[in-house]
Amino acid sequence: MKESFKTGILKYTLMGIVVLMSLVLGIFFFQKTHTPAKLDLTKLHGTYLPGGRPLPAFKLMSTEEKTLIPHDFIGHWSLLYFGFTQCHSICPAAMAELHKMNEILHHSANMKSYPQVFMISLDPEHDTLATLGQYVKGFDNDFKGALGSAEMIRLLSQHLGIVYDSQSRKDGQIDHSGSITVINPAGEVAAFFTPPLNAQMMADDLELLSRHFEANKDHL
């Protein structure tokens, strides 16, 4: 009787331990698979925005003669650069680095998809879809341009923290910052690249941001 009782206690004790261990292991693997992966900010060269920032409502026309709205950025990594075709210094240098970055990414096995690069004109009074398209294709055949009204560009650039002087100088030049806005596939502002721009650093950041996004997309 006593032996039977002791055997029963041992049996249920072992069963309890097994159940407890299963529960602990279940919680461990749940946390491993459901806890968002952290981004190592020390490896980023650009400015990261945790959680992303939604794009404002806007409507532009692309050099492919298609309407461009925030929804068009969903499903792609996108880079937005604000400039103009008659820019003498900062724009050519930025576009050249973006081309080099694009070349690096196309030779990388780490990117699931390649970013779409847009140059948004700060000079809608003089730039046309034709001249803007010719300008961006001169740097990279994959690049696109976009035009909008002066007011639309002002509101969009203001939201994205792009600073420029809407009044061009006597030589036709427009003073503006050279930052690049990074849009993630959820259509959110994920990061900024600020001058001096470096192709390899931008490519490295995009690969890191892409891996982080893919690892956490179920939590977005």
C-alpha positions, -999 to 999 in steps of 0.1 A, spaced: 0 0 0 28 24 10 49 13 -19 19 19 -43 14 54 -27 50 63 -30 50 51 -66 20 72 -73 36 103 -58 68 97 -78 48 92 -110 29 124 -106 59 143 -95 78 133 -126 48 141 -147 46 176 -131 83 182 -138 78 172 -175 48 195 -178 67 223 -162 98 218 -184 75 217 -215 59 250 -203 93 267 -198 106 255 -231 74 266 -248 77 301 -233 113 303 -243 107 294 -279 76 317 -280 98 346 -269 125 337 -294 101 336 -323 77 364 -312 101 390 -296 111 416 -321 148 415 -331 167 445 -320 187 467 -344 223 472 -336 224 510 -339 262 511 -335 265 496 -370 243 523 -386 258 553 -403 225 570 -409 199 583 -385 174 556 -376 138 563 -366 125 535 -343 90 525 -352 90 545 -384 72 577 -392 41 578 -415 43 597 -447 20 627 -451 -7 628 -478 8 640 -511 3 636 -548 32 639 -573 38 630 -609 66 607 -617 89 609 -647 71 577 -659 40 599 -661 23 581 -633 7 596 -602 28 591 -571 11 588 -537 22 574 -503 6 540 -511 31 536 -541 59 532 -516 44 501 -499 63 469 -508 96 486 -517 125 502 -500 127 537 -514 151 566 -512 139 602 -517 163 629 -527 152 665 -531 172 685 -557 168 701 -592 183 696 -626 203 729 -628 221 722 -595 258 727 -599 274 709 -570 255 691 -543 230 673 -565 254 657 -590 276 645 -561 246 630 -543 232 613 -574 267 599 -582 269 583 -547 234 569 -551 244 553 -584 275 538 -567 253 525 -539 229 510 -564 258 492 -581 269 478 -547 235 465 -538 230 448 -572 261 428 -565 250 419 -530 232 387 -520 219 402 -488 191 424 -503 157 408 -509 149 436 -533 166 467 -545 155 502 -535 137 526 -559 154 559 -560 135 591 -566 147 627 -571 120 651 -562 124 685 -579 127 716 -557 123 737 -588 89 728 -603 89 762 -621 117 753 -644 120 715 -642 98 694 -665 91 657 -665 112 654 -696 142 673 -683 140 656 -649 137 622 -664 167 628 -686 187 641 -657 181 612 -633 186 586 -661 220 602 -668 231 589 -634 214 556 -633 188 540 -656 169 527 -626 164 562 -611 131 581 -613 121 617 -608 90 634 -595 73 668 -598 46 685 -578 32 719 -571 54 743 -552 31 741 -522 30 703 -523 68 702 -524 70 727 -495 47 706 -473 63 673 -481 99 686 -476 88 703 -444 74 670 -430 106 652 -439 129 678 -425 143 689 -458 155 725 -457 157 747 -488 152 783 -499 122 785 -522 136 817 -537 164 808 -562 195 830 -562 204 853 -591 225 825 -606 194 802 -606 208 780 -578 186 769 -549 202 765 -514 191 732 -500 201 704 -476 214 672 -491 197 646 -469 182 614 -483 150 600 -468 147 562 -465 112 547 -468 107 511 -457 83 486 -474 56 495 -449 56 530 -464 71 546 -434 101 569 -430 127 546 -415 159 566 -416 179 595 -430 212 597 -447 229 630 -442 260 645 -460 287 637 -466 271 608 -484 290 576 -489 279 548 -513 293 519 -493 279 532 -460 244 537 -475 245 502 -490 256 487 -457 228 506 -438 201 494 -463 212 458 -459 211 461 -421 177 479 -422 163 453 -447 174 424 -425 159 441 -394 126 448 -413 123 412 -425 130 398 -390 103 420 -375 77 424 -402 52 402 -383 53 427 -355 47 458 -376 
